[in-house]
Amino acid sequence: MRAHRVRALLMGDRACVFYGAAEFSRDADFAILADPGNLARRGRAR
């Protein structure tokens, strides 16, 4: 998603690990900006 410039927010346990926490639940939660251009970039980011 980064290479395609998708605007998104990493949330939950993965975000905690990214910022230094020791534990996580092995899933990732993203909030993705629901803008037509951003959603098109997200579609190409598979």
N, C-alpha and C positions, 0 to 999 in steps of 0.2 A: 504494500500500500504506500510505503514511503516513496518508492521509485516513481509511482504514478501520481504523487502529490494528493493523495486522498486525505481530506481533512477529517480526522477522527480523534477520539479521546480514549486512551487506554484506561480502564477502570478495574476495580476489584483487586484480587490477590496478585495478579501479574504486575499491576502498577506498584503494589507494595514491594514486590521483589525487585523491580526495576530501581526503586528508591532505597533499597537496602534491607528490607525485611527478610527474615530467615525461612519463613514457611509460605506455601502456596497450595492451591487446590487443583492445579494442573488444567485450568481452563482459562480462557481469556474473554473479557467482556469489553466491547467497543461501543461507543456512541458515535455514529457516523452522521455528519451533517447532511440533512435531507434536502439538498439543493440539486437541481437537475444536472449541472455540470459536475458536481462532486460525485453524484451517483453514477454518472457515465464513467468517470475515472475509476470508481470502485469496480464497476463491471469489467473493465480492462485489466484490473489488478489481480486477476485469478492466478 
